[in-house]
Amino acid sequence: MASVFVYHVVGDLTVGKPELAEFHESETVESAIRAIGECHEGTIPIWKKRSQLGIENSDMRQQRFVGILSSFDIVAFLAKSQCLEDQDKALKTPVSEVVVHNNSLLRVVDPATRLIDALDMMKQGVKRLLVPKSVAWKGMSKRFSVIYYGKWLKNSESPGNSSNNLPLNMNRSPSTSITPIRDRYCCLSREDVLRFIIGCLGALAPLPLTSIASLGAINSNYNYIESSTPAIEATQKLPQDPSAVAVIESTSDGQCKIIGEISACKLWKCDYLSAAWALANLSAGQFVMGVEDNVTPRSLPQFSLDLASGENDLANGGGSRKPRKFSSRSVGFFSNTASHSFGSRSMYRGRSAPLTCKITSSLAAVLAQMLSHRATHVWVTEDENDEVLVGVVGYADILAAVTKPPTAFIPANRSTEGFGNEIQC
C-alpha cells in the first residue's frame, strides 16, 4: 500500500474547496438544469430542507441527504410522454420526483480521516464526502505527516514503523481537537481524489505504468444498447456507476463495435429538451450519430425550446422561447456534418465521440484521459481493433487499482523511471 494514502488525510484535499451550497429537493427541474450546467462535476447532491429547530449535527446532516442528480436522470425524465406533451409543467416539477433516492452515496467525515479510509468508502459506493470546514484546518504542512484522526501517532519516527501500527478500528468516531465552523461544509467528489492521485504518481510507481488489463481494472459488466433499438430503452434501468450506456453494433462473429454512448457526461451541457425528444423518438444509433441522413425533414416535429443565440437556455440562463424544427445539432453534442453509416469511425467529431482507450493502455494514461476530459469513465477496446468494445474503466475501478499492492503488478523488463513522459493512449 502506498504510504501517500496512509499519511494523508481528507482535510488535505479540502484546501481551496468552496463552501457547499445546498440544492433542495423542492427546487424545480429547470433550476436543477442550470445548477448542473454551472457545476464542475456534472451532477449535484440533493438535500431535504433543514429544520429550523435546534443545532444540526453530522448524523442529522447525513439523514437530510437525498441522492445525486445527473443530466442523464433529467433527460430520461423529460423524455417521458407526459413530459413531452407539457414541457412547461415538466420543467416546474420538483426534483424530488426525479432524483434517485440513495442516502448511501454521501458520507459525512471528519477532516482528519485518513485518505486510505476515504478510498475504502468510495470503493464501496460512496460518491461524495461531506467535510466540515474547521477553524484550525489549513492543510498539512508536511507532505507525509503521520496523523490519524487529528492525533500524532506515537513512535512515528521509529524504525520499522508502518501502517501495521495504526489503530484497527476504522469505524469509530474521530477524536480531534479541530473546531468545526457551524453549518459550513465542503464537498469532495471522486474526481477530487483522482486529481490528488495524479499529482502523486511517483509515490505509486510502478502502478502508473502498468496496463489496466494487468491491474484488473477493466469492468466487463457494462451497460449497452444496440444501435437499431429505440434510444429510450437506455432509460429503462438508468445506470448509476458510471452513468453511461454504450451504443454498439454487433458483428457476425459476435463482437461488439462501439459507435457512441448515451451518458451523463455527454448530456451535461446539452439542450435538455432536444435531447429528451431525440431519446424518445429516435433509435440509439440515430441519437448518437445524428438524424440528417436517417430521418427526412418532414418527419421532424416543431416544438418549443429555450434558446439564446444557439446556446442552451436552460443550462446557461436567459434567452427566449421560440419554435424550431428538431435537428441533431440542436441537442448540443453533435458536431458531425453528416453520417452515412454507423460502422465508420471517421464520422466522429468533437463531443459526439466516445472516450476510448486500449486494454494495453497504462493506468496513468487512462487517469489522465478521464481528468482532462472531465469524464467519469473510459470505454476499453481491443488492442488490435479500436472499435471492438471489451469493457469500461470508471472511478471505482481506478480507485481499486491504485490501492492494490504494487509488487504484484510490476511489469516485466520495464523500468519505472520517466513514466511522466508516457501518459498517452
N, C-alpha and C positions, 0 to 999 in steps of 0.2 A: 504494500500500500504506500503510495507516495506521501511523504511527510507534509507536503503542501496542504493536504486535506485534513491532516490531524492537527496541525499547529495554527491553522487559520480558523477564524470564527465568522459567523454570519454578519456580524457588525462591520467587518472589513469591506463587505460588498455594498453596504448601505451608504457609504460616504458619497455625497453628491446626489443621492436619490431624492426626488421631490416628495413632498408630503402627499399621502393618499387623499384623493378627493372621492368620496363615496358616490356611487351611482345607484340610486334606489330602484327597487322593483316596481314602484308606482310610476316611474317615468315612462314615456311613450317610446314606441319603436323608432319613430322619427328622430327623437333625441338620442337614442342609442346608436343610430347610424352615424350621426355627427360625432358622437363620442368615440366610436370605433375608428372613424377616419382620422381623428386627431391624435389617437394614442399610438405608442410605438410598437406594441405587441400585436395589434390587430384583434385583440379580444379585451373584454372588460369584465371585472368581477362585479356581481350584482349583490346588493345588500338590502335587508329589511331596514326600515327606519328605526332609529334608536328611540327607546323610551326616554322621556324627559325626567323620569323619576330616578334619583339616586345616581351613584357613580358606577360606571361600567368597567368591569374587569375583563381579563383576557378571555375567560370562558364565555361570558356574555357576548363579547365581540365575535367569537367563533360561531356561536349559535345564530347570530344575525346574518351570517354569510349564506347566500342562496345558491350561487353557482357562477359559472363563467359563460358569458355570451359571446359568440363569434359571428362573423359575417355570414358564414355558412348557415347558421341557425336562422338568421334573419331572412336570407334569400329563400330558404326552404319554407319558412312561414308565409312569406309574401307570394310564393308560388301556388299556394292552396287556392282552389277555385273560388271560394267565398272572398278571399282577399283580392284576387284579380278583378272580381266583379265590383268591389267597393274599395278602391285603393286608399281613399281618404280615411275611411274607418279603420282599415288595417294599420295605417301609419300612426293612428291615435291609440292603438291597442297597448295596454301596459306590458312591459317586458316580462312581468311575472308569468304571463301566458305563453311566452316564447322560450325563455331560458330553460335549459335542462337543469332541474334541481339536483344538486350534488354537493352536499356540505363538506365532503372529504377532500375536495380539490384545493382547499386552502388550509393552512395551519398557522396559528399564531405562535411565534417562537421568540425567545429572549435573544438579544443581540450577541450574547456571549455563548450561544450554542455553537458547537464545533461544526465546521463545514462538512466533515465526513458524515455527521448525523443528519445534516440538512440534505445531503446527497441521498442518503438512505430513504428519507421521507419522499423525495422526488422520484426515486426508483419505484416506490410503492404506489405512485399515482398522484402525489401532491403536485400541483402546478404553480401555486403561489405561496410565498412565505410572507406573512404579515409581521413586521418587526417594529416594536415600539421605538420611537425616537427618544433618546436619552440626553440628559443634561451634560453628563460627563463623557459621552461616547464621541470620539473624534477619529476613530480608526486606530489600528495598531501601529505603534511607532517602529516596531521591528517586523521584518517580513515573516520570520518564523517564530513569532512569540509563542511560548509554551503556556497556553492559558486554557482553562476548562471551566465553563460556567462562571466566568468572572473572577476565578481564583487561580493564582500561580501554582503550578504543580510542584511538589517537593522533589528535590534531587534532580531538577531538570537538567543540570549540567553534569550529572554523574555519568561515568562511562557505562555504556550498556543500557542507558535509558531509552525506552521505545514506547510505542503505542500500547504495548502489553501492560505498562504500568498505569494506564488510565483506568478510571472507575468503570466498572462493568455495567452499572445501572444507567442506561441512557435515557430512560423514560421518566426519571424523577424530575420534580420541579427545580429549576435552576436557582441556586443561591448566589445572589450577586448584590453588590453594593451600588450598582448603577441605578440612578434615579430616573424613572421614565417621565417624560413630559406628558401630562394628562391629555388624552384624546388625540395624540399625534402619532401617526404610524407612517411607515413607507412600505411599499410592496415590492418584493423581489420575484422575478419570473425565472423560468429555466433558462431563458436567453441571457439574463444577467449572469447566471452561474457559468454558462458556456463562454461568455466573454471574459470572465475571470480566468477560466481554464486555459483559453488560448493564449493568455499572457504568461502562463506558467508551463509551456510545453517542454522547456528544458528540464524541469523537475520531473516530468513524466516519461522521459526517454527510457526505453526505446518504443514505448507505445505509439507516439505520434507517427512513426514511420511504418508501423505495422498495418497490413491491409485490413479492411473492415471484415473481409471473409475470415481471416485468421483469428480475429478477435471475437467472431461470432456475433457481430453487431448487426447483421442483416436480418430483418424481420420478414419472413416469408408469408406471414398471415396478414397480408394487406387487403384492403377493400378495393374492388374493381368492378367495372361495368362494361359490357360490350358496346362498341360504338353504334351498333344498329338498334339498340334498345332505347326506349324513351329516357331522356335525361332525368326525369322526375323520379325514376327508380333509385337514383343515388341518394334520395332523401328518405327512403323507406325506413332505414335504420341509420341515423346520422352517425358517422364515425367520430370518435372523440379524441383518439391519440394515435397518430396525428389525425386532424380533422380534414381528411382528404380521400378522394376516390379516384383511382386511376381509370382512364378511359382506354380500352385496349381493343385490338383486333386479333382474333385467333387465327393461327396459320394452319395449314393442312397437316403439319407434323406435330400439332398440339402445343405449340409455343404461343406466348402472348406478346404482341408488339404494342408498346405504349405510344399513343398518339396525342395524349393530353391528360389533363386532370381537372376535376371539379373539387375545389378545396377552399378553405378559409383564406389561405394566402393569396390565391388568385382573385378572390371576390372581395378582398379587403377594401380597396378603393374604387370598386366598380360602380356602375349605375345600378342600384339595387332593384329598381322596378323593371328595368330592361332585362336584367339577369333573371329575375323571377318569371317574367313572361317566357323567356327562352327556355328556362328549366322546365316549365310546364308544357311547352308546345313543341319542342324540338327533340330530336334524337341526341344521344350523348355525343356522337361524332359531330353533328351539326353545332352543338353547343360549344365545343372546344375548338372547332376548326372554322366556324363561320357559315353563313347560310346563303351568301350571294349566288353561288353556283348550284345550290341544292334546293332552294325554295324560290319560286317565282315571286316577283314583287307584288303581284295581285293577291297572293295568299297571305301576305304580311299585314297585320292589323294596324290601325291607328289607335293610339291611346296616349294618355297624358303622362308626361314625365316632367320632373323638376330639373330644369337645365339652366345653366348660366355660362354663356359663351362656350358651349360644348363641354363643360365640366359637369360632374355630378353634383347637383344642388344639395342633395341630402348629405353628402359627405363633406362638402365644403361650405355650406351655409349660404343663404341668399339665392337670388335668381327668381325667375318667373316660370310658371307652369304653362306649357303650350303643347298642343297635339302634334305628333310627328309619327312617321312610319317607322316600324322597327327595322333596325339594321344591326348586324353583328358588331359593328364598330361602336354602337351606342351603349353596349354593355360596358365598354371601357378597357377590356384587356385583350381585344382582338386588334392586331395591327397588320395581319397579312392581307394583301390586296385581293387575293383570290386563292381558292383551294380546289384543286382539280381532283384529288383523290386523297383518301385518308391515309394511304400507305406511304406517302412520300415525306421524308423528314425535311426536305428543302423548303416546305411551306412555313416552318416555324419562324416566327419573328418576335423578338422582344418578350413581353409579358405573357404571351399566349403559349410559350414553350414550357414544358415541364422541366424542372431541375433534375438532372440525372448525373450519375457517376457510374464507374465500373466496379466490379467485385474486387478488382486489384487495387482500387484507389486506397490511399493511406487514410488513416483516421484524421490526421491533421488536414489533409486536403478536403475531406468531407466536412469537417468542422468549419474550415474557412469558407466553404461554399454556403453553408447554412447561414452563417453570420453575415456574410457580405450581401446576401440576397434577402435577409430578414425572413428566412424560411423556417418552418417547423420540421421539415423533412426533406430528404433527397431520395429520389427513386433510383434503384440499383439495376443496372443492365449487365448482360454478359460482356466479357472482355473482348470476345471476337465480334460480337454484333451489338452495337449500341442501341438497337431498337427492341431487343428481346428483354422483357422485364423479368427479374428474378426476385425482387423484394423491395423493401423500403428501409431507410435508416431515419429514425426520429430522435427527439430529445432523450427519451428514456433509454434508447439503445446506446446513445453516446455516453450518457451518464453511467450506464452499466459497464461499458467498455473501459472507461478511464479509471474505474475503481477496481479492476481486476489486477491480480498480482502480475507485475510486468515481466518477471522472469519466465513466465510460462509462454510468452509470446515474442521472444527475441528472434528477429528474422535471421535466417542462416546466412553466414558470409556477407553480412551487411553492416557497415559502420553506422553508428548513431550520431556522428558528427555532421554538422552542416545541414540538419533537417530543415532549417528555416528556409532553405532555397528550394525545397521540393514540395512546397504546398501548392499542388496543382493537380488537376484531373486530366 
